[in-house]
Amino acid sequence: MSDPLLDSLAAAVSGAPEDAELRALYAERLAGAGRRDDAIGQALVVLSQRPGHAAARELLDRLSGAEEGAADH
């Protein structure tokens, strides 16, 4: 099933790929929708554009921690 908000954000990111804030928002929404791998990919792009981007770093740390927690069980 398609999510209209994610579809809109994907289109916006495609139209403005250099907009790190928009891409970070997209990554956060992807994570919230359970699309972890896609969210990590978008967060990594943000960090390649702006290495000090706190929200993207926090998201990546959170998602990486979730993977480690799942591996422990």
Secondary structure, 3 states (H helix, E strand, C coil): CCCHHHHHHHHHHHHCCCCHHHHHHHHHHHHHCCCHHHHHHHHHHHHHHCCCCHHHHHHHHHHHHHHHHHHHC
